[in-house]
Amino acid sequence: MSEATISMDNFDEEVLQSPLPMLIDFWAPWCGPCRMIAPLIADIAAEYEGRLKVGKVNVDEEDELATRHGITSIPCLVVYKDGKIAGKHIGAAPKHAVEALFKDML
């Protein structure tokens, strides 16, 4: 499973109505740390397929969505469960730290 592209248009359906917990990566193409963790996010999407949804929000293209989430620094990882924010991490992180955001929700 690849990461879903999340936008204002599909946010409610993809995130708020998801039966699975969802990890969202707020990122931008010019962000070095964002590019650094991109392979890690892709690995998590593949490893947890069927148990966790993974999405990406390009903050340059979805500034309203980023503002709504109070994103001031990227990368920012936000975990949703049952339509509510259940975890958040700002900055690049190793795999075990990213997994710690959602593992107890699976």
N, C-alpha and C positions, 0 to 999 in steps of 0.2 A: 504494500500500500504506500502510495506516495503522500506527501503532505498536501492537504487541501489549501487552495488559495482562499483566504477569508476576506470578505469585503462587507461594506454596509448592507449591500443587497442580499447577501446570503448569511449574515451573522446569526440572525434568529434561528434559521433552519439548521445550519451547520453546527452552531455552538450551543445556544440556549436550549434547543430541543433535542440535543444529542443524548441518546441513552447511555453512551459511554463517556467517561471523563475525557477532557480534551486539553491537550497541551498546545498553546498558541505561542509562536515565535514572532515577536514584533521586531522587524529588521529593516535594513535598507541596503541597496547594492553597493554603496560607497563605504559602508561600515566594515572595517577590518575585522573586529571581533565577531561581527555577524557572519562574515564569510568563514571565519575560523571554526565556528560551531555548526555551520550548515551541514557538514557530513555527519556530525554527531546526532543532529536532529533527524536526519534521514535514516540513520541506523536505528534510532529509537522507534521511528514510525514503522520500520520493517519488523523489528524485534517484538513489538507489542501490538502488532496488527490483530484486530478482533477484540482487543481489550482496552485500547486507548486510541483515540483519534488525535491526529497531529495536524495543525494548520499553521499557515504563515500569513502574516500581515505586513505588507510593504508600507511602512509609515509615510513614505513620500507619495504614494498613490492613495492611501486611505487615512489622510490626516484627521478626518472627523472621528474615525474609529480609534485612532491613537489618542486623540484628545479626550475622548469619552473614557478611556482607560487610564488617563493621567500619565501617559508615557512621556518621560522627559529624557530618558537615556536608553540607548539600545546597545546590544540586544536586551530585550526584556521578555522573559518567559512567564506566561500566565496560565494557570491551570483552572479550568472550569469543571465543576461537577454539579449535576442537577440544576443547571442554569445559573449557578453562582460561582464567583471567584473563590477558589479553595486554596490557592497558593500563587506565589509570585517570586521571581528572582531577577535581579537586574545585573547584567554583565555576563561575560563568558564564564562557563563553569565546566568542570569535568563531568563525565557521564554519571558517576555515582551521585553527584550533587543534583543534577537534573532529575535523575530517577527518584531521588528522595522527595521531590515535589509531588509525585503522583503515586508512588508504589503502594502506599497504604490505602489508596482508593480503588485499587483493582480487585 
